Amino acid sequence: MNCLKITLTSLTFILLNFMGEIYLVTRSAQAQSTTREVAGTLVDVKGLVRVKRSSINRYIPVAVGSQLYYEDLLLTSRSTRAVVRCSSDGQIWRIPPGVVSGIANGCPRKKPNMLSPR
């Protein structure tokens, strides 16, 4: 009897095609696990904001309270008004309506504290 063992180091998907054939697809969790730095939080929306994460290839709706990451792209309609509170400095960024915006454009990363040599 064959057993399927799933470990924490891999993700296994069972795919069924239109002919009824079953395929197992295993992807390494190492390739999928990345540390993402939070750029900010969506704090107010009037309209629809969609986000494209680096891990997916389409835009999905995002709600107030959602964390946004530096790799994210945001898409709004012309009538949408949305506000992000940046994590690095607490500043407010109003997402430009009607265009695709990278969150790093409105919420820059915190600059490292560089000490000058004496």
N, C-alpha and C positions, 0 to 999 in steps of 0.2 A: 504494500500500500504506500503510495507517495504522499508525503506531507509537505505543506507549504509553510515554511518558517519565515516570519517577518521579524526583522530586527529593527532596532532604533536607528541604525545607520543607513537604512534604505526605505524608499517609499515604493509600494507596489500598487499598480493599477490594473484592473481587469477590464479589458476592452472587448466588446462584442460587436463585430462588424455586421453589415447588412446581409451577409450570407450565413450568419449564425456561428461563425468561427470565433473562438475565444483566444485572446492574446493576453499574455502577462507582460507588462512593461515595468521594469524596475529602474528607478533613478536614484542616484546617490544623494543622500541628504546633505553631504558636504557641499555639493555643487549648488544646493538650494539655500543653505543657511548662510546668510550674510548679515552682518550687523549694520543696521540702518540707523542713521542719526536723525532724531526728530528735529525738524526745522520749525514747526509751529503747530498750532491747533486752530481749526476752523471754529470761530466764535459767533459768527452771525451770517445768515444767508437769507436773501430775499430773491427767490428764483431757484435755478438749478445749477449746481456745481458738480462737475464730473472730474474724476481723477484717473490718471493712467500711472499705475505703479510700474516700477522697473521689472517686476516679476510677471506682469500680465501684458497682453498686446492689444487691449481695448480700454476705452474709458468707461468707468462705472460711477454711478451716483455716490456722492459722499455727503454725510450728514454733519450738522453742527456737533461739535465735541470731538470730531475725528482728528487723530494725529496725522500730520503730513510730514513726509520725509524729503530730504534734499534731492532725491532722484525723481520725485513726483512731478508730473505735468498736470496743470489744472486747466479745464475748459469751461467757459461760461458763455451764456448767450448775451446778446447786447443789452437786454433788460435786467440781467442779474446783478445784484449788489451783494458782495461777499467780503468778509473781514477775517483775517488771520492774525492771531497773536504769536509773534515770533518767540521761539524758545531762547535764542541767544541773548536777547536784550529786553524782551518784554514789549517791544514796539509793536504797533498796529500796522498792518499792511492791507490796503484795500486792493483786492484782485481786480485788474483791469477787465471791464466787461467786453465780451464778444471776441476774445482772442485766446490762444493757448499761451499759458504763462508757466515758466518753471518756478517753483517756489523759491529756489535760491536767488531769483531776481529780486524778490521782495523781502526775503529773510536771509540775509547773508550769514555765513558761518561766523562764529566768534573767532576773532583773530587771536592766535596764541600770544601769550604774554612773553615778549622777548626781552630778556635782560641784556643790556649793553655791557660789554667787557670794560673793566676799569683799568 
